[in-house]
């Protein structure tokens, strides 16, 4: 198993600032809606599972995320409370989630190695993984697109620097044949 970077443990111990979860939820929902608008095939690729509720438990992050594709909603939830109702859950470190999302690591390999664990409706998780694979998302490019021209260029450079220093895969890598 590959040694992956993780967020500093201090982030898990610090109490979140007031209104962090609601503000983060609004920002994430707006981001998810933009992606769904730009790449509508993601929702159609989910088929009947677009009504599913997916719990994304990024183990080294301070919040749980609940994604509801049909409602185009992504909300942050406290780790200290019970997990929100969900149909399927994916758990693992941020580095593994980012590697899968950006196509640097095969989702199946991450599941079989134990770096990502799934529970609940495995068919829904498989549909989500396939939809994300087909969409070829690049979070840096999506954020740069929202930010506009001058800020987008700075964001790309900053993302590349953070990726080099942290080891996190923050953008889609071009695969050379």
Secondary structure, DSSP 4 states (H G I P E B T S, - for coil): --------THHHHSPPPTTHHHHHHHHHHHHHHHHHHHTTHHHHHHGGGGG-EEEEEETTSSEEEEEETTTTEEEEEESSSPPPP-SEEEEE-HHHHHHHHTTSS-HHHHHHTTSEEEEE-HHHHHHHHHHHHHHT--HHHHHHHHH-HHHHHHHHHHHHHHHHHH----SPPPPP-
